[in-house]
Structures are given as C-alpha cells and as structure tokens.
Amino acid sequence: MSAADLSSLARAARAKSSRGEAEGEGQAGRSGQHSQPNQPSPKPVIDFDRFRPTRSSIRARKRHNAVMTVLIVISFLIALIPLVSVLWVSLSKGLKRLNWDFLSHNMSGVVGGNPTATGGHGGILHAIIGTLEVTAGAMIISVPIGVMCAVFLVEYASGGRMARAISLLVDVMSGIPSIVAGLFAFSMFATLVGPGTVNGFSGSVALSLLMIPTVVKTSEDMLRIVPGDLREAAYALGVTKQRTITKIVLRTALPGIVSGVILAIARVIGETAPLLIASGFIASTNPNLFSGRMTTLPVYVYNEYSQGLAVCGPGAPAGCVAGIRMERAWAAALALIVVVLVLNLLGRLVSKVFSVQEKQ
C-alpha cells in the first residue's frame, strides 16, 4: 500500500471520530435540556365545547325546575291547612269568652251556667298559675339532666358501651306513653310520701320524664355540630376540658339547645293524661307546687269539655249560658296557645342574647 493510500485512510478515520463526538455532544445536550426541572411542559388543550349543554337538555332542566317548584309550593299550602284551620277555630270560638274577668278569676263559686257576682262565668287564673309552675318545675328537673347527659355522650363517652346503653335508654324513654309517666310519678310519690299523694310537683316529675329524651337528643346533635377545631384551639392555649366545655362548646351550641328546650316544652305543656293522675283538678287557686292538687290548662279544657252543656231551666237566672263550658274550653285552649307563643319568643330572645356573635 502506497503512502497516499495510508494518508487517505487516516483522514477518513479522523473525520468519522469527529462526527461521533459531535453526535455524542448533541445527544448529551438534548438529554440535558429534557432533564431541566424548570423547563415548563406544554399545557393540554381542553375542548370545553364538548361539555356545553344542548338546548334540549336546558329545556328539560327548566321543565323539571318548574314542576318541582309547583310541587313544593303545593306541599307548603297543604301543610298550612291544618295550622291555619286550628288557629282560626281557636280564635273564632275562644275570643268570645277570653276577657279580663276570665283571666283574673278561678272556678270557685261557679254553678253551672249561672253568672258569678262579678258578672262573669268563671275563669282560668288557677289553671294558668298551675301550668306555669308545673312546666317550670319540669324544666328545672329535665334541662340540667338532659344537657349534662348530652355533654357526657359527646365529650366523655366517645361511643363506648356506656354511651350506646344510654342512647338506647333515651330512645326507649322517648316512646313511653304519657299516661305511663303519670302512673310512675304517682306511684313514686305514693311510696316516698304516702298513698294518695297528689300535688303539682308530682306532675312536674311526670312531665320531666317526657322532656328529658327530647332535651338529650337535641342537645347531643347541637354539641356534635360544634367544630373540633375550637376544642383543639382551647386545649392548645392550656384551657382545661371543663372550662372548654362550659365557655366554648356550650356557648356555641346554646341557640340549638334553647330551641330543643322549647321543643320539649311544647311537647309536654299540652299533656293531660299524666297530670290528671299526678296533679289532679281543683276549682280554686293553689300557688304551692309541693302541696295539694293543682289544675293546668289542658286538664281544665278536658274537664270543661267532658261536662257537656250546663242546665239552664225555667228558674235559672237571666244570664245563664247553656254552652258556657264549651266556650270556656275554647278560651282556655286559646290561652294555652298564647302561652306557648310567649315561651317561644322568650326562648328566641335568650338564644339571641347569649349566642356567640360573629365579627364582620
């Protein structure tokens, strides 16, 4: 092989090696570019027109919305029928006899449909006092027990066996007939005090048995709604658990607890059967809750209605009214509705005053 051939082969080898190095550097540069973390990747293109509703689907939604709106309005009007009818009948038949003389006198000295010395036909003063005292006694018994039971179930029991057992007992108590509660209170006082013991406090005990399940359930639901972050923030600041419950948890859940107490009062204030057994009936005013029989408005209504028409014969006075007992029953029922309304307004006021105010 000549010298010219050797020199040509050497040039070809050098050219091939230089091309290989250039290709290696290019690949390294490209791999380095791909490995850069800060290099932004291209964003995917979304075709939003594919998700745009069609005209037919929009028309179908409007039809469904109109149909559901009509059904909801009709349901609301149907639900208003019994409420409006009860209020209308109570007002139309109760306002006839509901006056100051009816509110400021009891049934002492009332005979049949004959007028009394004041020109009236008896009243419900003793029944109003009895209703307020018996209901207040039931509240004093049931509200602390119910709220503390709810606090135990939510804050301490944590779903254990004791919590499940208490929840079961509360559910069973909520289904107890009211007359059974009256029999229990009557038998308990007959055992502790003596046979035949009938007083207003016995009626309060009977009503408290009916109030406790409602107070427990509503208070438990309201306490569970309180965010756990409030508790954790208080614990992080070194606040004790007892102070966290009383100052933060209960304060936050107070509006719901008050609503539950009002619901429980509305549940028991119209009960008749347990109070007939535990508190009895009396025509005069008895302000002592712990001694003697005590009349409430539901018992008064039942007693007036059960007696029927009064006798107004030929020798009856000129002011004798044969249907006075039904008039007194409707007037007492209207007074009971007013009492429930006033208690609801007071409950809302208490809830508004003591609730936590959010800063704007």
LINWODA-V683461 format. One record per helix or strand of 3 or more residues. SS is the DSSP state (H for helix, E for strand). FROM is the first residue (numbers start at 1). TO is the last residue. If there is no record, write none. Layout:
BEGIN
ss=[SS	SS]
from=[FROM	FROM]
to=[TO	TO]
END
This chain:
BEGIN
ss=[H	H	H	H	H	H	H	H	H	H	H	H	H]
from=[3	48	55	100	125	161	178	200	228	241	273	297	324]
to=[34	51	94	104	157	174	192	225	236	268	278	307	354]
END
